[in-house]
Amino acid sequence: MPKNETTFNFPADLLDAQVALHQARHASEEYARTLPWSAEPMTGWEADKQLHSSYRSSKPDSPGYTDEQHTEVARLRAEVLRLSAVVSTHPFWATVEAGKVVEARMRLKHAHEPAADET
């Protein structure tokens, strides 16, 4: 660690909440990849050919999300929001020296990753 970096002693519940937030966000993103491109039924389209390219962007017709898919998207978003609030309003942040909160937040986001010298 460079000399000018501060060491933060994150409480276990904050570390756990941050890991849960990473997992919830990942689950939400992975689920979104399985969904139709439009939440509502939408007609597909094909764009005009672009100058100096043969590529034409297009989308097939989208059936929209099923009721179950809408429900799951809402559940996943609510969990990400809940965990974001747990992390961002944790009492630990009141103990961090003024001017070091951003550094502490960035460290927390990566605290679950192995140190570079451990890999």
BELPEQUI-V218247 format. One record per backbone hydrogen bond with DSSP energy under -1.0 kcal/mol. CO is the residue of the C=O (numbers start at 0). NH is the residue of the N-H. Records with the same first field share a line. If there is no record, write none. Layout:
CO: NH / NH
This chain:
1: 4
7: 9
10: 14
11: 15
12: 16
13: 17
14: 18
15: 19
16: 20
17: 21
18: 22
19: 23
20: 24
21: 25
22: 26
23: 27
24: 28
25: 29
26: 30
27: 31
28: 32
30: 33
31: 34
38: 64
41: 61
44: 58
49: 52
54: 49
56: 46
58: 44
61: 41
65: 69
66: 70
67: 71
68: 72
69: 73
70: 74
71: 75
72: 76
73: 77
74: 78
75: 79
76: 80
77: 81
78: 82
79: 83
80: 84
81: 85
82: 86
83: 87
84: 88
89: 92
90: 93
91: 94
96: 99
99: 103
100: 104
101: 105
102: 106
103: 107
104: 108
107: 110
109: 112
114: 117
